[in-house]
Amino acid sequence: MSLAALILFAAPAAFAHLEHLPHYNGNEGHVEKYFIYQALDPEYAAPGEPTAITFSIQDFDGKDVKDVETMVEIYTNGQRLAAFPWTKQEVGDFSLFYNFPDIGIYQIVLSVANGPVNSNTVDPPRSTLVSSLGCNCERVVFNVNISKTFGAVFTTTILGALTLPLAGLGIILWLNYRKKRGAGQLRTPGEIAKYAIMLAAIAGGMVHFAVYSEHGSLRLEYPIFLISAGGMQVSYGMMYVLLTLTSEAGSIGPAQYYRKTLILNLFGLTGTFVLLGLYAYSTIIAPPLSPTNAPESVSLAGALAKSLEAFLVVGILYLMRFEKKKLQERISSKT
């Protein structure tokens, strides 16, 4: 996790000013002077549903642009369905609203003026969508897909891919816990603490996975960092599970088990301290890469993740002490 945290302070490029990183129906393109991001809200737009078409026009340094003139058209099967006239946008971030009539693929054509244009008018339809013939402008075409059920299918598939492996792991841990409790092997709080720490680490990682898209539109480095941090937390919990099961099967001796858990716990402790420190820093002082130059707001998901990580710090310290004491007792019993 400490290595992943360095990503947050490494790369210089800005990403976009959308509310979140689109998973679907999000596109990007560019004209001579500007880079353009496009998204739909809702992402999985259905026919007949009011939909916001959002654009974020930036210069190539990721800075806002002002007083840019745009025209937006919507096509399908070569036919123009709607056109929004040439309008001077005070800032490059703006939204338009449209109800897509049917299921299918649509082309959203954004025209950006690079010379004088007739404000409050629309250009005639064209057969070549990117053609700028007869217009002091450049055009970008974004393809979007309108469907009734794709959003539900996609979301269910992703949730299943995440929850089924974790559910399987939870069942294994629960069965192992019941077996040990039935055999009277859970006689100390330390044995129970292992299971709580494993699950807390994995839960903290899942929170990071859940919130990465909300930060992706601010800086590209933010979702990279959050996914990396979540992956490290899940990996820590999974490695502890495998190490514990291996030890219980008698594959490694007590001394070797202690050395491996010590390294693993130091890794988890260091990474968790780094995550807590970065979060505290970012909510008090504006992070160096912040596009808003302001501290991050405290969210429910952030508070949940940090509560789990604070519990992890206490739990790992307790577990390190417990593992050391357990090894010493085994050595003493043999002598």
KAKA-V256457 format. One record per helix or strand. SS is the DSSP state (h for helix, s for strand). FROM is the first residue (numbers start at 1). TO is the last residue. If there is no record, write none. Layout:
ss:SS from:FROM to:TO
ss:SS from:FROM to:TO
This chain:
ss:h from:2 to:9
ss:s from:27 to:30
ss:s from:34 to:41
ss:s from:50 to:59
ss:s from:64 to:64
ss:s from:66 to:76
ss:s from:79 to:91
ss:s from:93 to:99
ss:s from:104 to:113
ss:s from:137 to:146
ss:h from:150 to:182
ss:h from:189 to:216
ss:h from:220 to:248
ss:h from:254 to:284
ss:h from:300 to:334
